[in-house]
Amino acid sequence: MSSEFLISKIKKNNFLLIGRAGIDIYPDPPGTKTENAKTFVSHLGGSSANMGVQLTKYGGSCSLLTRVSNDALGKFTINQLEYYGVKKNLVKLEDNESRISFAIVESTVEDHQSIIYRHKAADLFLNKNDIENCNIQNYECILITGTSLAAEPSRSSVLYALELAKEKNIPVIMDIDYRPYTWESADKAKQIYNLACDYCSGIIGNDDEFAILSGSYDDGLNYAKKISTECDLVIYKMGEKGSITFANNEEISTGIFPVKPLKPTGAGDAFMGSLIGALLKNYALKRAIEIGSAAAAIVVTKVGCAPAMPDLDEVLDFMKNNNIKKGDT
């Protein structure tokens, strides 16, 4: 299928993001193990929030639809979104004894620990009224993360949003973002993800995530290629081996930028936000994928996710001074 319509809608620069915003705290200074920490620093986190920050740094106009806990931490998150320029008018406060998504993330690679608390996560209380009140028809492109599908009532609400988007010819791009601890089972995840894929114009995920969609690790790549016949853009990421993109009946193989990472987190959010941001800036698809890969490489060399997201000038400067390495597939 052609990605031209999808890219034309991206260039309208009016994005609705549906997913989670949360708080990340990091043992300080970098390299400190959590059990030895005496000081922590706090940052905005959550995949959709991070993605919104990254896309905003490319000039994207982003509104985030989510729920946060009605407490000081929820309000901290709202203030952080405002600080980074992500529109907060669709963020709702959840009173149901919920808690915001909270992660303790080490700035280490060796024996790295990310401890994530998602008990009664506020974002998973997103409901159909939230979808109806956000006026989906006012947006040109919708970006979702798969964790929003992990539990009710968010699951049914997001699927309802996808139905409305399809009726109104608004493209949806999904970052699979599979987190097993939030799902009942891998089989349920397979079922719901595939249902969501039927409504998506773009699907981005890594080899492990496409294995969930296909039901078998060995079939993930072939499955990505198969669904690309009904989808405008499918990106199959393979870590150090780079990625394969299926678009316009072509396959685009792209490598990575080798770096010495400080931490392993945030790369996926940077990749998707920068990919879409680069398309917004009129870069060709292959170049946009390379820009996404460069942003992902930059983010893992810094503390935090949201504060680590680079702007386009930083990415282009990085690309001038670092060579992309083609992975073996």
GIQUIRA-V236377 format. One record per backbone hydrogen bond with DSSP energy under -1.0 kcal/mol. NH is the residue of the N-H (numbers start at 0). CO is the residue of the C=O. E is the energy in kcal/mol with one decimal. If there is no record, write none. Layout:
nh=NH co=CO e=E
nh=NH co=CO e=E
//
This chain:
nh=6 co=2 e=-2.6
nh=7 co=3 e=-2.4
nh=8 co=4 e=-1.9
nh=9 co=5 e=-2.1
nh=10 co=6 e=-2.1
nh=11 co=8 e=-1.0
nh=12 co=9 e=-1.9
nh=14 co=60 e=-2.7
nh=15 co=140 e=-2.2
nh=16 co=62 e=-3.2
nh=17 co=142 e=-2.6
nh=18 co=64 e=-1.4
nh=21 co=44 e=-2.7
nh=22 co=100 e=-2.4
nh=23 co=42 e=-2.8
nh=24 co=102 e=-2.8
nh=25 co=40 e=-2.6
nh=27 co=38 e=-2.9
nh=31 co=28 e=-1.8
nh=35 co=32 e=-1.5
nh=36 co=33 e=-1.3
nh=40 co=25 e=-2.2
nh=42 co=23 e=-2.7
nh=44 co=21 e=-2.8
nh=48 co=19 e=-1.8
nh=49 co=45 e=-3.0
nh=50 co=46 e=-2.4
nh=51 co=47 e=-2.4
nh=52 co=48 e=-2.4
nh=53 co=49 e=-2.5
nh=54 co=50 e=-2.7
nh=55 co=51 e=-2.4
nh=56 co=52 e=-1.6
nh=57 co=54 e=-1.2
nh=58 co=55 e=-1.9
nh=59 co=54 e=-2.3
nh=62 co=14 e=-2.2
nh=63 co=86 e=-2.0
nh=64 co=16 e=-3.5
nh=67 co=91 e=-2.6
nh=69 co=93 e=-2.0
nh=70 co=68 e=-2.2
nh=74 co=70 e=-2.2
nh=75 co=71 e=-2.1
nh=76 co=72 e=-2.0
nh=77 co=73 e=-1.9
nh=78 co=74 e=-2.3
nh=79 co=75 e=-2.1
nh=80 co=76 e=-2.4
nh=81 co=77 e=-2.1
nh=82 co=78 e=-2.1
nh=83 co=79 e=-2.1
nh=85 co=80 e=-2.2
nh=86 co=61 e=-2.7
nh=90 co=87 e=-1.9
nh=91 co=65 e=-2.4
nh=93 co=67 e=-3.1
nh=96 co=94 e=-2.6
nh=98 co=119 e=-1.8
nh=101 co=116 e=-1.9
nh=102 co=22 e=-2.7
nh=103 co=114 e=-2.7
nh=104 co=24 e=-2.5
nh=105 co=112 e=-1.8
nh=107 co=105 e=-1.4
nh=111 co=108 e=-1.4
nh=114 co=103 e=-2.7
nh=116 co=101 e=-3.5
nh=120 co=117 e=-1.4
nh=121 co=98 e=-1.9
nh=123 co=120 e=-1.2
nh=124 co=121 e=-1.9
nh=125 co=122 e=-1.2
nh=130 co=126 e=-1.4
nh=131 co=127 e=-2.7
nh=132 co=128 e=-2.6
nh=137 co=134 e=-2.5
nh=138 co=135 e=-2.2
nh=139 co=13 e=-2.2
nh=140 co=13 e=-1.4
nh=141 co=170 e=-2.5
nh=142 co=15 e=-2.8
nh=143 co=172 e=-2.4
nh=144 co=17 e=-1.4
nh=145 co=174 e=-2.6
nh=147 co=144 e=-2.0
nh=148 co=145 e=-1.8
nh=149 co=146 e=-1.5
nh=153 co=123 e=-1.6
nh=154 co=150 e=-2.5
nh=156 co=152 e=-1.9
nh=157 co=153 e=-2.9
nh=158 co=154 e=-2.3
nh=159 co=155 e=-2.0
nh=160 co=156 e=-2.0
nh=161 co=157 e=-2.2
nh=162 co=158 e=-2.0
nh=163 co=159 e=-2.2
nh=164 co=160 e=-2.4
nh=165 co=161 e=-2.2
nh=166 co=162 e=-2.2
nh=167 co=163 e=-1.8
nh=168 co=165 e=-1.2
nh=169 co=164 e=-3.1
nh=172 co=141 e=-2.7
nh=173 co=201 e=-2.8
nh=174 co=143 e=-2.6
nh=175 co=203 e=-2.6
nh=181 co=178 e=-2.2
nh=182 co=179 e=-1.4
nh=188 co=184 e=-1.9
nh=189 co=185 e=-2.5
nh=190 co=186 e=-2.2
nh=191 co=187 e=-2.5
nh=192 co=188 e=-2.8
nh=193 co=189 e=-2.0
nh=194 co=190 e=-1.6
nh=195 co=191 e=-2.4
nh=196 co=192 e=-2.4
nh=197 co=193 e=-1.0
nh=198 co=195 e=-2.0
nh=199 co=196 e=-1.3
nh=200 co=171 e=-2.6
nh=201 co=171 e=-2.0
nh=202 co=232 e=-2.3
nh=203 co=173 e=-2.8
nh=204 co=234 e=-2.1
nh=206 co=236 e=-1.5
nh=209 co=205 e=-2.5
nh=210 co=206 e=-1.4
nh=211 co=207 e=-1.1
nh=212 co=208 e=-1.7
nh=213 co=209 e=-2.2
nh=214 co=210 e=-2.1
nh=219 co=216 e=-1.1
nh=222 co=218 e=-2.4
nh=223 co=219 e=-2.3
nh=224 co=220 e=-2.2
nh=225 co=221 e=-2.2
nh=226 co=222 e=-2.6
nh=227 co=223 e=-1.1
nh=228 co=225 e=-1.5
nh=229 co=226 e=-1.5
nh=232 co=200 e=-1.8
nh=233 co=245 e=-2.0
nh=234 co=202 e=-2.5
nh=235 co=243 e=-3.0
nh=236 co=204 e=-2.9
nh=237 co=241 e=-3.3
nh=240 co=237 e=-2.0
nh=241 co=238 e=-2.0
nh=242 co=253 e=-2.7
nh=243 co=235 e=-2.4
nh=244 co=251 e=-2.6
nh=245 co=233 e=-3.3
nh=246 co=249 e=-1.9
nh=247 co=0 e=-1.4
nh=249 co=246 e=-1.7
nh=251 co=244 e=-2.7
nh=253 co=242 e=-2.6
nh=255 co=324 e=-2.4
nh=261 co=299 e=-3.3
nh=262 co=299 e=-1.9
nh=269 co=265 e=-2.0
nh=270 co=266 e=-2.7
nh=271 co=267 e=-2.3
nh=272 co=268 e=-2.4
nh=273 co=269 e=-2.4
nh=274 co=270 e=-2.7
nh=275 co=271 e=-2.2
nh=276 co=272 e=-2.0
nh=277 co=273 e=-2.9
nh=278 co=274 e=-2.0
nh=279 co=275 e=-2.3
nh=280 co=276 e=-1.4
nh=281 co=278 e=-1.7
nh=282 co=277 e=-2.4
nh=287 co=283 e=-2.6
nh=288 co=284 e=-2.2
nh=289 co=285 e=-1.9
nh=290 co=286 e=-2.3
nh=291 co=287 e=-2.3
nh=292 co=288 e=-2.3
nh=293 co=289 e=-2.2
nh=294 co=290 e=-2.4
nh=295 co=291 e=-2.1
nh=296 co=292 e=-1.9
nh=297 co=293 e=-2.2
nh=298 co=294 e=-2.3
nh=299 co=295 e=-1.4
nh=300 co=297 e=-1.7
nh=301 co=298 e=-1.6
nh=308 co=305 e=-1.2
nh=314 co=310 e=-2.0
nh=315 co=311 e=-2.8
nh=316 co=312 e=-2.2
nh=317 co=313 e=-2.2
nh=318 co=314 e=-2.3
nh=319 co=315 e=-1.4
nh=320 co=316 e=-1.1
nh=324 co=255 e=-4.3
//
